Amino acid sequence: MINTKTGYKNTIEAITDWIDDHSEMLSEWEAESRYNMDFLVEKRKLDRAMKEIREFLTVNGIQEELRRKGKYVIKL
């Protein structure tokens, strides 16, 4: 029996048609979320690396101000 309001036989048919009609938008969302996930993974790697570098410098007694070079101070 066909629903007179939607014109569909069942909910599955309605969902399938909606997905077909919006496939381009869904593909764009998928690509964007994949890009954002890749960015977050790389950011986590960088954060972890910066923490390790800070610990290395601290263990080896390297301070915030490394040395003076001319009139500039090199800072970490």
C-alpha positions in Angstrom: 0.0 0.0 0.0 1.4 3.4 -0.9 1.4 6.2 1.6 -0.7 9.0 0.2 1.3 11.8 1.9 4.8 10.7 0.8 4.1 8.6 -2.3 6.4 5.8 -1.0 5.5 2.2 -0.3 7.7 2.0 2.8 10.3 3.9 4.9 13.2 2.0 3.3 12.2 3.2 -0.2 12.0 6.8 1.2 15.4 6.6 2.8 17.0 5.1 -0.3 15.5 7.8 -2.5 16.7 10.5 -0.1 20.3 9.1 -0.1 20.3 9.0 -3.9 19.0 12.6 -4.1 21.7 13.8 -1.6 24.6 11.6 -2.6 26.8 14.5 -3.7 26.3 16.4 -0.4 27.0 13.2 1.6 30.2 12.6 -0.4 31.3 16.2 0.4 30.6 15.7 4.1 32.6 12.4 4.1 35.6 14.1 2.4 35.5 17.0 4.8 35.3 14.8 7.9 38.2 12.7 6.6 40.3 15.8 6.1 39.4 17.1 9.6 40.3 13.7 11.1 43.6 13.7 9.2 44.3 17.2 10.6 43.5 16.1 14.1 45.7 13.1 13.9 48.7 15.2 12.7 48.0 17.8 15.4 48.1 15.1 18.1 51.4 13.9 16.7 52.8 17.4 16.8 51.6 18.0 20.3 53.2 14.7 21.5 56.5 15.6 19.7 56.6 19.1 21.3 56.1 17.6 24.7 59.0 15.1 24.1 61.2 18.0 22.8 60.4 20.1 25.9 61.2 17.1 28.2 64.5 16.5 26.3 65.5 20.2 26.6 64.6 20.2 30.3 66.5 17.0 31.1 69.6 18.4 29.3 69.4 21.7 31.2 68.6 23.8 28.1 66.7 26.9 29.2 64.1 29.2 27.6 66.8 31.6 26.5 69.4 29.6 24.7 72.0 32.2 23.8 72.3 35.8 22.6 72.9 36.2 19.0 73.6 39.9 18.3 70.9 41.9 19.9 68.3 39.1 19.6 67.5 36.4 22.1 66.7 32.9 20.6 63.7 31.6 22.5 62.1 28.1 22.4 
